[in-house]
Amino acid sequence: MFADDAPAKDIKTPRINSEIWHNGQFIKWDDARVHVMSHVLHYGSSVFEGIRCYNTKRGPAIFRLREHMRRLMNSAKIYRMDHEFTLDQLCNAAVGLVGRGGLEQCYLRPIIFRSLDEAHPAFGVNPFPNPLVCYIGAWDWGKYLGDEAIEKGVDVCVSSWNRLSPNSMPAMAKSGANYMNSQLIKMEAIKNGYSEGIALDDRGFVSEGSGENIFLVHEGRVITPPLSSSILPGITRDSVIQICRELDIPVAETGLQRAALYVADELFFTGTAAEVTPIRSVDKIKIGEGTRGEITARIQKAYFEITKGERPAPVESWLTYVNETKVSVPPSNGHHGDSAFAPTTNATEAKINESFLTVGTE
Ligand SMILES: Cc1ncc(COP(=O)(O)O)c(C=O)c1O
């Protein structure tokens, strides 16, 4: 049954950026606090992103920054969070944070959430009276599923928990509340001795891992579940689809039965944190040769070369080189009225990205 000695921690956080970006200014890590009665703590009202910044020969480079910030704005729009930040301001803030922090590589965590107006406190479910705040933190994060996993692959299970159903909690929004579902999937997997769990959607089709999209390789074709399988529209997933096209590997979005996982030639996860991680077994059934497959290795190699700036991205540049990107940086803890980081009075410029509307073919 459940092992009591299952690891409580699956990550290491060796180095943390000493500053946090908050609503237009840089504040000290220790000053980034919220009130315990904030709406977000009680009702899960946050949307966030996870972005990697890679160490390249040209200094730190943020991977697909605009796409991540656009998804953040889309997530906020879905939850009627009418904040005043623009895409450019959020991108500039991320570049400024990395530039000031001195970490040559890191993981960036922008978050927008509903906090507490202490002068006019509101405690109900109705989120509208609660002010919106935005923070961006950063830390150096190693391989999410372990260093060995990238080469040898991970052992995973199919979760007894289903992924969210589209008309209860939209999986296409990266909201904090969705990660209660992810935590159920992850905890069950860890307690049973697996690295990760794969959730099925509410119809029983393969959806995704607790924090990764999934790909299957069958007879030379690469297949991934469509957005209609309640997945997060992963930016790594999109990168891998584009890499497959460039490598002339046929790729399709198709609904997958659970059993298709067991008979796949190769399986792998994709995600900002997990990058491209092979899966070597599912429910103790060996996948292919039980190690990283040939097509997975080709895709992984291309992905790592692109993120290190050693290979051009398939379409346009996917890297924002921090040391080569000019942004005006406000003084620490200073006023931000005129700065490029200040919120503007423009309404949010988020538009639902067309690819977010695609449900894919099944
Ligand atoms: C539930 C879930 N699915 C998929 C992904 C992969 O998305 P991305 O490649 O944009 O990081 C993530 C990670 O953010 C996730 O949490």
The ligand as an SDF file (V2000), in Angstrom:
LIG
                    3D

 16 16  0  0  0  0  0  0  0  0999 V2000
   -0.7950   20.9250  -15.8100 C   0  0  0  0  0  0  0  0  0  0  0  0
    0.3110   21.3150  -16.7330 C   0  0  0  0  0  0  0  0  0  0  0  0
    0.2900   20.8430  -18.0020 N   0  0  0  0  0  0  0  0  0  0  0  0
    1.2660   21.1540  -18.8670 C   0  0  0  0  0  0  0  0  0  0  0  0
    2.3260   21.9640  -18.5010 C   0  0  0  0  0  0  0  0  0  0  0  0
    3.3700   22.3170  -19.5050 C   0  0  0  0  0  0  0  0  0  0  0  0
    3.2310   23.6420  -19.9270 O   0  0  0  0  0  0  0  0  0  0  0  0
    4.4670   24.5080  -20.3920 P   0  0  0  0  0  0  0  0  0  0  0  0
    5.1710   23.7080  -21.4300 O   0  0  0  0  0  0  0  0  0  0  0  0
    3.8920   25.7500  -20.9270 O   0  0  0  0  0  0  0  0  0  0  0  0
    5.3030   24.7210  -19.1920 O   0  0  0  0  0  0  0  0  0  0  0  0
    2.3900   22.4730  -17.2050 C   0  0  0  0  0  0  0  0  0  0  0  0
    3.4760   23.3460  -16.7740 C   0  0  0  0  0  0  0  0  0  0  0  0
    3.3300   24.5300  -16.7250 O   0  0  0  0  0  0  0  0  0  0  0  0
    1.3570   22.1450  -16.2970 C   0  0  0  0  0  0  0  0  0  0  0  0
    1.3730   22.5940  -15.0440 O   0  0  0  0  0  0  0  0  0  0  0  0
  1  2  1  0
  2  3  1  0
  2 15  2  0
  3  4  2  0
  4  5  1  0
  5  6  1  0
  5 12  2  0
  6  7  1  0
  7  8  1  0
  8  9  2  0
  8 10  1  0
  8 11  1  0
 12 13  1  0
 12 15  1  0
 13 14  2  0
 15 16  1  0
M  END
$$$$
